[in-house]
């Protein structure tokens, strides 16, 4: 009897935990999008007001952001300074796969960030600022959409986790 009660408790905790984990993914995505926004705003400031070249701007930002962004920007700066013949876009894409696949960003978020990185490396100062401003607008829209989706679906996934656990228990009993 004790084993049966323990089994019931494990099934309920596991299904509820899964529902909560899925619902928290929405919040983690919003945090990651907001971190991208902070990095891009800092980049804009470094380029526009400090007149820093891209390598110096990325190096300065790397000192002020948490991982994985710190590691991503630091290695990007080192790779650009070593100049192995790769373009900024290819360096950006390679390092993005290495560091940013561990985040909660969706493939479409990473794809859009990759497009932004591809446009950033070869433009002059004014075009870089314009590209940054455009990306910031898109990013703000993504954050708003992610917030609406999280508000709408988080509770649903939590309840579904509990309901699936109860259903499994009914089937087992």
N, CA, C and O atoms as a DFTB+ gen file, in Angstrom:
692 C
 N C O
     1  1       0.816      -1.200       0.000
     2  2       0.000       0.000       0.000
     3  2       0.860       1.264       0.000
     4  3       0.557       2.234      -0.694
     5  1       1.945       1.236       0.794
     6  2       2.838       2.384       0.863
     7  2       3.509       2.643      -0.481
     8  3       3.695       3.793      -0.879
     9  1       3.868       1.573      -1.173
    10  2       4.507       1.714      -2.490
    11  2       3.510       2.330      -3.471
    12  3       3.894       3.154      -4.301
    13  1       2.275       1.954      -3.389
    14  2       1.241       2.492      -4.279
    15  2       1.056       3.995      -4.038
    16  3       0.966       4.768      -4.992
    17  1       1.001       4.401      -2.791
    18  2       0.856       5.825      -2.457
    19  2       2.084       6.599      -2.913
    20  3       1.970       7.707      -3.437
    21  1       3.249       6.015      -2.712
    22  2       4.481       6.642      -3.162
    23  2       4.485       6.788      -4.696
    24  3       4.904       7.821      -5.218
    25  1       4.030       5.775      -5.400
    26  2       3.937       5.826      -6.861
    27  2       2.982       6.918      -7.326
    28  3       3.276       7.628      -8.288
    29  1       1.855       7.058      -6.661
    30  2       0.880       8.098      -6.979
    31  2       1.504       9.483      -6.785
    32  3       1.354      10.374      -7.620
    33  1       2.199       9.634      -5.673
    34  2       2.840      10.925      -5.388
    35  2       3.897      11.251      -6.441
    36  3       3.995      12.398      -6.878
    37  1       4.687      10.263      -6.852
    38  2       5.731      10.486      -7.851
    39  2       5.116      10.891      -9.188
    40  3       5.609      11.812      -9.839
    41  1       4.055      10.220      -9.600
    42  2       3.391      10.541     -10.873
    43  2       2.829      11.956     -10.828
    44  3       2.993      12.717     -11.782
    45  1       2.175      12.314      -9.740
    46  2       1.612      13.662      -9.631
    47  2       2.693      14.739      -9.620
    48  3       2.567      15.757     -10.301
    49  1       3.742      14.517      -8.855
    50  2       4.822      15.508      -8.779
    51  2       5.516      15.639     -10.130
    52  3       5.837      16.750     -10.552
    53  1       5.750      14.532     -10.808
    54  2       6.427      14.571     -12.105
    55  2       5.583      15.297     -13.152
    56  3       6.106      16.124     -13.898
    57  1       4.308      15.002     -13.216
    58  2       3.461      15.651     -14.224
    59  2       3.272      17.135     -13.907
    60  3       3.284      17.964     -14.817
    61  1       3.100      17.477     -12.644
    62  2       2.993      18.889     -12.275
    63  2       4.308      19.617     -12.550
    64  3       4.308      20.742     -13.049
    65  1       5.417      18.974     -12.226
    66  2       6.729      19.569     -12.483
    67  2       6.947      19.816     -13.955
    68  3       7.500      20.851     -14.328
    69  1       6.528      18.893     -14.804
    70  2       6.666      19.069     -16.249
    71  2       5.826      20.251     -16.730
    72  3       6.282      21.049     -17.549
    73  1       4.598      20.360     -16.220
    74  2       3.747      21.494     -16.586
    75  2       4.357      22.826     -16.174
    76  3       4.320      23.792     -16.936
    77  1       4.914      22.879     -14.979
    78  2       5.551      24.108     -14.505
    79  2       6.817      24.410     -15.299
    80  3       7.099      25.570     -15.601
    81  1       7.579      23.375     -15.637
    82  2       8.815      23.579     -16.413
    83  2       8.497      24.175     -17.772
    84  3       9.166      25.110     -18.211
    85  1       7.497      23.651     -18.434
    86  2       7.115      24.180     -19.747
    87  2       6.625      25.613     -19.612
    88  3       6.940      26.450     -20.459
    89  1       5.866      25.913     -18.570
    90  2       5.361      27.279     -18.399
    91  2       6.496      28.256     -18.107
    92  3       6.432      29.418     -18.508
    93  1       7.532      27.792     -17.409
    94  2       8.666      28.682     -17.115
    95  2       9.522      28.963     -18.351
    96  3      10.222      29.974     -18.396
    97  1       9.475      28.085     -19.348
    98  2      10.221      28.328     -20.587
    99  2       9.778      29.640     -21.239
   100  3      10.592      30.342     -21.838
   101  1       8.504      29.966     -21.122
   102  2       8.017      31.241     -21.662
   103  2       8.703      32.414     -20.975
   104  3       9.105      33.379     -21.625
   105  1       8.832      32.322     -19.662
   106  2       9.466      33.400     -18.900
   107  2      10.957      33.486     -19.186
   108  3      11.517      34.580     -19.261
   109  1      11.602      32.328     -19.346
   110  2      13.032      32.329     -19.662
   111  2      13.285      32.957     -21.029
   112  3      14.277      33.661     -21.215
   113  1      12.392      32.706     -21.983
   114  2      12.543      33.314     -23.308
   115  2      12.449      34.833     -23.213
   116  3      13.223      35.551     -23.845
   117  1      11.499      35.313     -22.423
   118  2      11.353      36.765     -22.265
   119  2      12.624      37.350     -21.652
   120  3      13.095      38.399     -22.093
   121  1      13.179      36.686     -20.645
   122  2      14.428      37.163     -20.031
   123  2      15.567      37.192     -21.049
   124  3      16.357      38.136     -21.071
   125  1      15.653      36.163     -21.887
   126  2      16.710      36.123     -22.907
   127  2      16.523      37.235     -23.937
   128  3      17.497      37.861     -24.358
   129  1      15.285      37.482     -24.343
   130  2      15.025      38.569     -25.291
   131  2      15.372      39.925     -24.675
   132  3      15.912      40.797     -25.355
   133  1      15.065      40.102     -23.401
   134  2      15.407      41.354     -22.730
   135  2      16.918      41.512     -22.600
   136  3      17.435      42.626     -22.673
   137  1      17.623      40.407     -22.408
   138  2      19.089      40.481     -22.339
   139  2      19.666      40.860     -23.703
   140  3      20.616      41.640     -23.776
   141  1      19.108      40.323     -24.771
   142  2      19.544      40.724     -26.113
   143  2      19.331      42.216     -26.285
   144  3      20.191      42.917     -26.817
   145  1      18.193      42.696     -25.836
   146  2      17.885      44.125     -25.969
   147  2      18.914      44.964     -25.217
   148  3      19.376      45.982     -25.734
   149  1      19.278      44.550     -24.004
   150  2      20.283      45.290     -23.234
   151  2      21.624      45.325     -23.969
   152  3      22.280      46.364     -24.032
   153  1      22.018      44.187     -24.519
   154  2      23.287      44.117     -25.248
   155  2      23.246      45.034     -26.470
   156  3      24.211      45.749     -26.743
   157  1      22.148      45.015     -27.194
   158  2      22.033      45.819     -28.416
   159  2      21.996      47.310     -28.069
   160  3      22.582      48.124     -28.783
   161  1      21.321      47.668     -26.994
   162  2      21.287      49.076     -26.576
   163  2      22.691      49.536     -26.182
   164  3      23.099      50.648     -26.518
   165  1      23.427      48.682     -25.472
   166  2      24.812      49.039     -25.124
   167  2      25.672      49.169     -26.373
   168  3      26.511      50.066     -26.462
   169  1      25.468      48.280     -27.336
   170  2      26.221      48.342     -28.586
   171  2      25.922      49.638     -29.320
   172  3      26.824      50.279     -29.859
   173  1      24.670      50.016     -29.338
   174  2      24.276      51.266     -29.991
   175  2      24.982      52.456     -29.340
   176  3      25.488      53.340     -30.033
   177  1      25.013      52.472     -28.029
   178  2      25.670      53.553     -27.310
   179  2      27.165      53.591     -27.565
   180  3      27.739      54.664     -27.748
   181  1      27.798      52.427     -27.577
   182  2      29.240      52.371     -27.825
   183  2      29.578      52.879     -29.230
   184  3      30.566      53.588     -29.419
   185  1      28.755      52.513     -30.203
   186  2      29.029      52.929     -31.581
   187  2      28.683      54.395     -31.787
   188  3      29.454      55.142     -32.389
   189  1      27.523      54.804     -31.287
   190  2      27.043      56.160     -31.567
   191  2      27.756      57.222     -30.739
   192  3      28.188      58.239     -31.281
   193  1      27.883      57.001     -29.449
   194  2      28.390      58.053     -28.578
   195  2      29.884      57.946     -28.276
   196  3      30.564      58.959     -28.116
   197  1      30.390      56.711     -28.200
   198  2      31.810      56.541     -27.908
   199  2      32.639      56.444     -29.191
   200  3      33.869      56.437     -29.147
   201  1      31.956      56.370     -30.322
   202  2      32.619      56.230     -31.625
   203  2      33.597      55.062     -31.647
   204  3      34.647      55.127     -32.286
   205  1      33.240      54.004     -30.948
   206  2      34.117      52.841     -30.850
   207  2      33.941      51.952     -32.069
   208  3      32.821      51.751     -32.540
   209  1      35.047      51.415     -32.582
   210  2      34.927      50.400     -33.632
   211  2      34.223      49.170     -33.062
   212  3      34.121      49.008     -31.846
   213  1      33.747      48.324     -33.939
   214  2      32.934      47.191     -33.518
   215  2      33.666      46.275     -32.538
   216  3      33.065      45.817     -31.567
   217  1      34.938      46.000     -32.769
   218  2      35.665      45.112     -31.853
   219  2      35.793      45.717     -30.459
   220  3      35.624      45.017     -29.460
   221  1      36.088      47.005     -30.387
   222  2      36.191      47.666     -29.081
   223  2      34.835      47.732     -28.393
   224  3      34.738      47.546     -27.180
   225  1      33.788      47.996     -29.168
   226  2      32.444      48.072     -28.595
   227  2      32.036      46.725     -28.008
   228  3      31.516      46.662     -26.894
   229  1      32.271      45.654     -28.753
   230  2      31.908      44.321     -28.267
   231  2      32.731      43.936     -27.045
   232  3      32.219      43.307     -26.119
   233  1      34.002      44.313     -27.040
   234  2      34.867      44.020     -25.900
   235  2      34.395      44.757     -24.645
   236  3      34.381      44.184     -23.555
   237  1      34.012      46.015     -24.798
   238  2      33.534      46.799     -23.657
   239  2      32.217      46.242     -23.120
   240  3      32.002      46.212     -21.908
   241  1      31.350      45.809     -24.007
   242  2      30.054      45.263     -23.584
   243  2      30.246      43.928     -22.876
   244  3      29.533      43.627     -21.919
   245  1      31.202      43.126     -23.337
   246  2      31.452      41.809     -22.739
   247  2      31.784      41.910     -21.254
   248  3      31.529      40.978     -20.491
   249  1      32.351      43.033     -20.851
   250  2      32.694      43.214     -19.440
   251  2      31.476      43.496     -18.571
   252  3      31.550      43.377     -17.348
   253  1      30.351      43.870     -19.189
   254  2      29.189      44.313     -18.418
   255  2      27.967      43.411     -18.522
   256  3      26.908      43.758     -17.999
   257  1      28.084      42.268     -19.178
   258  2      26.920      41.398     -19.345
   259  2      27.199      40.015     -18.758
   260  3      28.356      39.613     -18.636
   261  1      26.138      39.287     -18.395
   262  2      26.323      37.942     -17.829
   263  2      26.548      36.891     -18.923
   264  3      26.388      37.170     -20.112
   265  1      26.914      35.701     -18.504
   266  2      27.039      34.570     -19.435
   267  2      25.645      34.203     -19.931
   268  3      24.687      34.418     -19.189
   269  1      25.474      33.680     -21.096
   270  2      26.453      33.308     -22.110
   271  2      26.895      34.480     -22.998
   272  3      27.766      34.326     -23.853
   273  1      26.293      35.635     -22.786
   274  2      26.613      36.795     -23.632
   275  2      28.050      37.247     -23.442
   276  3      28.712      37.645     -24.401
   277  1      28.527      37.187     -22.226
   278  2      29.905      37.593     -21.943
   279  2      30.881      36.736     -22.744
   280  3      31.779      37.258     -23.405
   281  1      30.699      35.426     -22.679
   282  2      31.581      34.504     -23.395
   283  2      31.458      34.675     -24.905
   284  3      32.455      34.656     -25.627
   285  1      30.231      34.841     -25.368
   286  2      29.965      35.032     -26.799
   287  2      30.685      36.276     -27.322
   288  3      31.391      36.214     -28.329
   289  1      30.507      37.389     -26.641
   290  2      31.109      38.649     -27.091
   291  2      32.630      38.635     -26.937
   292  3      33.347      39.171     -27.782
   293  1      33.115      38.026     -25.866
   294  2      34.561      37.967     -25.633
   295  2      35.246      37.149     -26.727
   296  3      36.259      37.571     -27.285
   297  1      34.689      35.990     -27.026
   298  2      35.298      35.161     -28.070
   299  2      35.148      35.802     -29.444
   300  3      36.023      35.663     -30.298
   301  1      34.038      36.505     -29.657
   302  2      33.860      37.192     -30.931
   303  2      34.947      38.255     -31.116
   304  3      35.531      38.378     -32.192
   305  1      35.204      39.008     -30.071
   306  2      36.243      40.039     -30.128
   307  2      37.605      39.417     -30.399
   308  3      38.356      39.902     -31.246
   309  1      37.922      38.352     -29.685
   310  2      39.211      37.680     -29.868
   311  2      39.356      37.128     -31.286
   312  3      40.424      37.230     -31.891
   313  1      38.284      36.548     -31.811
   314  2      38.319      35.995     -33.160
   315  2      38.479      37.087     -34.203
   316  3      39.216      36.924     -35.175
   317  1      37.788      38.199     -34.000
   318  2      37.897      39.307     -34.951
   319  2      39.295      39.914     -34.920
   320  3      39.837      40.276     -35.964
   321  1      39.879      40.027     -33.737
   322  2      41.218      40.606     -33.624
   323  2      42.282      39.683     -34.204
   324  3      43.286      40.153     -34.739
   325  1      42.070      38.370     -34.103
   326  2      43.020      37.414     -34.671
   327  2      42.920      37.401     -36.198
   328  3      43.892      37.064     -36.873
   329  1      41.804      37.747     -36.728
   330  2      41.474      37.802     -38.150
   331  2      42.042      36.627     -38.933
   332  3      43.151      36.671     -39.465
   333  1      41.248      35.599     -38.977
   334  2      41.626      34.415     -39.739
   335  2      41.049      34.414     -41.137
   336  3      41.042      33.376     -41.798
   337  1      40.561      35.563     -41.608
   338  2      40.012      35.653     -42.951
   339  2      38.511      35.487     -43.012
   340  3      37.916      35.632     -44.081
   341  1      37.885      35.186     -41.885
   342  2      36.434      35.027     -41.854
   343  2      35.746      36.385     -41.819
   344  3      36.297      37.362     -41.312
   345  1      34.538      36.429     -42.363
   346  2      33.755      37.663     -42.297
   347  2      33.105      37.764     -40.926
   348  3      33.008      36.778     -40.196
   349  1      32.665      38.963     -40.589
   350  2      31.976      39.174     -39.319
   351  2      30.739      38.286     -39.241
   352  3      30.448      37.704     -38.196
   353  1      30.012      38.187     -40.359
   354  2      28.781      37.383     -40.372
   355  2      29.073      35.916     -40.072
   356  3      28.331      35.288     -39.317
   357  1      30.135      35.358     -40.644
   358  2      30.438      33.945     -40.397
   359  2      30.927      33.727     -38.967
   360  3      30.599      32.718     -38.342
   361  1      31.708      34.673     -38.451
   362  2      32.151      34.573     -37.053
   363  2      30.938      34.634     -36.132
   364  3      30.810      33.833     -35.206
   365  1      30.054      35.585     -36.393
   366  2      28.851      35.762     -35.585
   367  2      28.013      34.492     -35.585
   368  3      27.548      34.047     -34.535
   369  1      27.821      33.909     -36.768
   370  2      26.974      32.724     -36.886
   371  2      27.600      31.517     -36.187
   372  3      26.899      30.762     -35.514
   373  1      28.901      31.332     -36.340
   374  2      29.582      30.212     -35.703
   375  2      29.505      30.306     -34.181
   376  3      29.174      29.331     -33.506
   377  1      29.810      31.468     -33.659
   378  2      29.802      31.629     -32.206
   379  2      28.384      31.631     -31.641
   380  3      28.157      31.211     -30.506
   381  1      27.457      32.096     -32.425
   382  2      26.058      32.074     -31.995
   383  2      25.612      30.637     -31.772
   384  3      24.956      30.339     -30.774
   385  1      25.958      29.753     -32.685
   386  2      25.595      28.347     -32.522
   387  2      26.281      27.751     -31.293
   388  3      25.701      26.923     -30.591
   389  1      27.494      28.170     -31.046
   390  2      28.253      27.627     -29.926
   391  2      27.692      28.065     -28.578
   392  3      27.615      27.258     -27.651
   393  1      27.299      29.331     -28.456
   394  2      26.909      29.870     -27.149
   395  2      25.400      30.052     -26.961
   396  3      24.896      29.849     -25.856
   397  1      24.684      30.424     -27.994
   398  2      23.303      30.830     -27.801
   399  2      22.288      29.709     -27.978
   400  3      21.099      29.910     -27.732
   401  1      22.738      28.541     -28.399
   402  2      21.812      27.419     -28.484
   403  2      21.422      26.907     -27.100
   404  3      20.460      26.152     -26.959
   405  1      22.166      27.317     -26.090
   406  2      21.866      26.900     -24.712
   407  2      20.825      27.804     -24.055
   408  3      20.433      27.563     -22.913
   409  1      20.381      28.820     -24.749
   410  2      19.396      29.735     -24.177
   411  2      17.988      29.228     -24.464
   412  3      17.814      28.197     -25.112
   413  1      16.997      29.946     -23.986
   414  2      15.594      29.590     -24.218
   415  2      15.030      30.287     -25.452
   416  3      13.816      30.310     -25.654
   417  1      15.892      30.843     -26.261
   418  2      15.425      31.511     -27.471
   419  2      14.886      30.488     -28.461
   420  3      15.401      29.376     -28.569
   421  1      13.853      30.878     -29.173
   422  2      13.294      30.022     -30.207
   423  2      14.170      30.097     -31.451
   424  3      14.931      31.051     -31.611
   425  1      14.074      29.109     -32.331
   426  2      14.860      29.167     -33.578
   427  2      14.625      30.442     -34.382
   428  3      15.554      30.958     -35.004
   429  1      13.405      30.953     -34.378
   430  2      13.143      32.197     -35.122
   431  2      13.849      33.391     -34.477
   432  3      14.265      34.310     -35.182
   433  1      13.989      33.390     -33.150
   434  2      14.720      34.462     -32.465
   435  2      16.202      34.417     -32.841
   436  3      16.817      35.447     -33.119
   437  1      16.756      33.221     -32.845
   438  2      18.165      33.050     -33.182
   439  2      18.404      33.392     -34.647
   440  3      19.419      33.997     -34.992
   441  1      17.474      33.006     -35.500
   442  2      17.594      33.314     -36.926
   443  2      17.592      34.825     -37.160
   444  3      18.387      35.340     -37.946
   445  1      16.703      35.518     -36.480
   446  2      16.630      36.983     -36.643
   447  2      17.888      37.656     -36.089
   448  3      18.382      38.622     -36.670
   449  1      18.398      37.154     -34.980
   450  2      19.638      37.679     -34.423
   451  2      20.798      37.438     -35.393
   452  3      21.678      38.286     -35.540
   453  1      20.791      36.286     -36.046
   454  2      21.823      35.971     -37.027
   455  2      21.754      36.932     -38.217
   456  3      22.785      37.387     -38.711
   457  1      20.547      37.235     -38.670
   458  2      20.374      38.207     -39.762
   459  2      20.894      39.578     -39.343
   460  3      21.549      40.269     -40.123
   461  1      20.599      39.959     -38.115
   462  2      21.091      41.237     -37.601
   463  2      22.617      41.254     -37.592
   464  3      23.231      42.231     -38.020
   465  1      23.228      40.176     -37.104
   466  2      24.686      40.081     -37.062
   467  2      25.307      40.119     -38.444
   468  3      26.382      40.690     -38.629
   469  1      24.636      39.512     -39.418
   470  2      25.150      39.519     -40.787
   471  2      25.136      40.928     -41.374
   472  3      26.027      41.291     -42.142
   473  1      24.138      41.714     -41.017
   474  2      24.050      43.081     -41.535
   475  2      24.970      44.041     -40.799
   476  3      25.337      45.083     -41.342
   477  1      25.340      43.714     -39.597
   478  2      26.086      44.645     -38.760
   479  2      27.549      44.785     -39.153
   480  3      28.104      45.881     -39.075
   481  1      28.172      43.714     -39.568
   482  2      29.617      43.702     -39.728
   483  2      30.207      44.547     -40.831
   484  3      31.379      44.915     -40.742
   485  1      29.459      44.874     -41.866
   486  2      30.084      45.565     -42.984
   487  2      29.547      46.971     -43.231
   488  3      29.939      47.608     -44.208
   489  1      28.685      47.457     -42.397
   490  2      28.067      48.762     -42.606
   491  2      28.892      49.885     -41.973
   492  3      29.682      49.653     -41.058
   493  1      28.694      51.110     -42.481
   494  2      29.338      52.254     -41.844
   495  2      28.570      52.623     -40.576
   496  3      27.551      52.006     -40.265
   497  1      29.046      53.607     -39.859
   498  2      28.484      53.964     -38.555
   499  2      26.988      54.288     -38.642
   500  3      26.196      53.780     -37.849
   501  1      26.609      55.121     -39.594
   502  2      25.196      55.532     -39.705
   503  2      24.305      54.341     -40.032
   504  3      23.215      54.208     -39.476
   505  1      24.760      53.482     -40.927
   506  2      23.973      52.311     -41.306
   507  2      23.898      51.315     -40.137
   508  3      22.875      50.656     -39.949
   509  1      24.973      51.207     -39.362
   510  2      24.942      50.325     -38.202
   511  2      23.913      50.816     -37.189
   512  3      23.148      50.023     -36.639
   513  1      23.896      52.116     -36.946
   514  2      22.916      52.685     -36.008
   515  2      21.496      52.435     -36.512
   516  3      20.615      52.069     -35.734
   517  1      21.275      52.633     -37.811
   518  2      19.955      52.372     -38.388
   519  2      19.561      50.915     -38.259
   520  3      18.420      50.600     -37.922
   521  1      20.503      50.028     -38.527
   522  2      20.242      48.594     -38.405
   523  2      19.932      48.222     -36.955
   524  3      19.036      47.419     -36.693
   525  1      20.670      48.802     -36.028
   526  2      20.439      48.549     -34.601
   527  2      19.055      49.047     -34.188
   528  3      18.325      48.346     -33.487
   529  1      18.696      50.248     -34.619
   530  2      17.383      50.800     -34.270
   531  2      16.252      49.930     -34.809
   532  3      15.266      49.679     -34.115
   533  1      16.402      49.475     -36.046
   534  2      15.388      48.610     -36.641
   535  2      15.266      47.300     -35.865
   536  3      14.159      46.841     -35.585
   537  1      16.389      46.709     -35.525
   538  2      16.360      45.457     -34.774
   539  2      15.766      45.661     -33.384
   540  3      15.041      44.799     -32.887
   541  1      16.067      46.791     -32.757
   542  2      15.495      47.066     -31.437
   543  2      13.969      47.165     -31.502
   544  3      13.279      46.688     -30.601
   545  1      13.443      47.778     -32.559
   546  2      11.987      47.852     -32.725
   547  2      11.398      46.454     -32.863
   548  3      10.394      46.133     -32.226
   549  1      12.019      45.627     -33.692
   550  2      11.534      44.255     -33.870
   551  2      11.625      43.471     -32.565
   552  3      10.729      42.698     -32.227
   553  1      12.700      43.678     -31.853
   554  2      12.915      42.983     -30.590
   555  2      11.855      43.377     -29.565
   556  3      11.350      42.531     -28.827
   557  1      11.524      44.650     -29.526
   558  2      10.478      45.111     -28.609
   559  2       9.145      44.430     -28.932
   560  3       8.408      44.032     -28.029
   561  1       8.846      44.302     -30.217
   562  2       7.627      43.598     -30.627
   563  2       7.652      42.136     -30.209
   564  3       6.638      41.597     -29.765
   565  1       8.808      41.492     -30.349
   566  2       8.939      40.100     -29.934
   567  2       8.744      39.951     -28.433
   568  3       8.125      38.988     -27.980
   569  1       9.264      40.890     -27.663
   570  2       9.125      40.829     -26.205
   571  2       7.654      40.974     -25.816
   572  3       7.162      40.254     -24.947
   573  1       6.965      41.898     -26.458
   574  2       5.537      42.084     -26.165
   575  2       4.754      40.824     -26.528
   576  3       3.916      40.367     -25.750
   577  1       5.026      40.260     -27.710
   578  2       4.330      39.029     -28.120
   579  2       4.634      37.872     -27.170
   580  3       3.741      37.106     -26.808
   581  1       5.893      37.752     -26.771
   582  2       6.273      36.675     -25.846
   583  2       5.573      36.851     -24.500
   584  3       5.153      35.870     -23.886
   585  1       5.445      38.093     -24.041
   586  2       4.747      38.355     -22.785
   587  2       3.279      37.981     -22.863
   588  3       2.729      37.395     -21.931
   589  1       2.643      38.322     -23.980
   590  2       1.235      37.975     -24.166
   591  2       1.060      36.460     -24.223
   592  3       0.130      35.909     -23.635
   593  1       1.963      35.798     -24.937
   594  2       1.885      34.345     -25.058
   595  2       2.119      33.684     -23.702
   596  3       1.447      32.711     -23.361
   597  1       3.070      34.207     -22.928
   598  2       3.352      33.650     -21.606
   599  2       2.150      33.813     -20.689
   600  3       1.772      32.890     -19.968
   601  1       1.559      34.991     -20.725
   602  2       0.386      35.248     -19.876
   603  2      -0.760      34.307     -20.232
   604  3      -1.478      33.813     -19.363
   605  1      -0.908      34.078     -21.512
   606  2      -2.012      33.258     -22.012
   607  2      -1.791      31.770     -21.750
   608  3      -2.726      31.062     -21.376
   609  1      -0.562      31.291     -21.942
   610  2      -0.322      29.853     -21.939
   611  2       0.313      29.285     -20.674
   612  3       0.240      28.076     -20.456
   613  1       0.925      30.100     -19.844
   614  2       1.603      29.570     -18.655
   615  2       0.644      28.832     -17.737
   616  3       0.924      27.712     -17.308
   617  1      -0.455      29.441     -17.443
   618  2      -1.429      28.814     -16.553
   619  2      -1.992      27.542     -17.188
   620  3      -2.244      26.550     -16.504
   621  1      -2.182      27.589     -18.499
   622  2      -2.708      26.430     -19.214
   623  2      -1.778      25.229     -19.054
   624  3      -2.244      24.126     -18.770
   625  1      -0.471      25.426     -19.232
   626  2       0.468      24.316     -19.124
   627  2       0.556      23.782     -17.697
   628  3       0.727      22.579     -17.499
   629  1       0.443      24.639     -16.723
   630  2       0.458      24.168     -15.335
   631  2      -0.752      23.291     -15.050
   632  3      -0.632      22.223     -14.450
   633  1      -1.919      23.755     -15.487
   634  2      -3.146      22.990     -15.265
   635  2      -3.120      21.689     -16.058
   636  3      -3.556      20.646     -15.570
   637  1      -2.606      21.755     -17.285
   638  2      -2.519      20.543     -18.104
   639  2      -1.585      19.515     -17.456
   640  3      -1.859      18.316     -17.501
   641  1      -0.499      19.971     -16.863
   642  2       0.396      19.048     -16.170
   643  2      -0.310      18.318     -15.046
   644  3      -0.161      17.108     -14.880
   645  1      -1.092      19.082     -14.266
   646  2      -1.847      18.457     -13.176
   647  2      -2.921      17.519     -13.723
   648  3      -3.126      16.430     -13.187
   649  1      -3.601      17.933     -14.779
   650  2      -4.669      17.118     -15.348
   651  2      -4.130      15.822     -15.941
   652  3      -4.738      14.764     -15.780
   653  1      -3.004      15.899     -16.617
   654  2      -2.404      14.680     -17.179
   655  2      -1.993      13.732     -16.049
   656  3      -2.169      12.519     -16.161
   657  1      -1.453      14.277     -14.976
   658  2      -1.094      13.444     -13.825
   659  2      -2.308      12.747     -13.246
   660  3      -2.251      11.560     -12.924
   661  1      -3.395      13.468     -13.112
   662  2      -4.633      12.866     -12.595
   663  2      -5.161      11.800     -13.548
   664  3      -5.632      10.751     -13.109
   665  1      -5.083      12.067     -14.854
   666  2      -5.545      11.107     -15.838
   667  2      -4.723       9.829     -15.770
   668  3      -5.271       8.729     -15.834
   669  1      -3.423       9.971     -15.644
   670  2      -2.555       8.785     -15.538
   671  2      -2.908       7.983     -14.281
   672  3      -2.931       6.752     -14.295
   673  1      -3.179       8.707     -13.207
   674  2      -3.567       8.012     -11.969
   675  2      -4.883       7.262     -12.119
   676  3      -5.024       6.146     -11.619
   677  1      -5.835       7.865     -12.799
   678  2      -7.123       7.194     -13.034
   679  2      -6.940       5.945     -13.882
   680  3      -7.584       4.923     -13.645
   681  1      -6.061       6.034     -14.866
   682  2      -5.822       4.875     -15.721
   683  2      -5.134       3.767     -14.925
   684  3      -5.470       2.590     -15.063
   685  1      -4.165       4.157     -14.089
   686  2      -3.438       3.170     -13.301
   687  2      -4.344       2.515     -12.265
   688  3      -4.277       1.305     -12.054
   689  1      -5.184       3.309     -11.623
   690  2      -6.057       2.763     -10.576
   691  2      -7.160       1.984     -11.227
   692  3      -8.017       1.433     -10.536
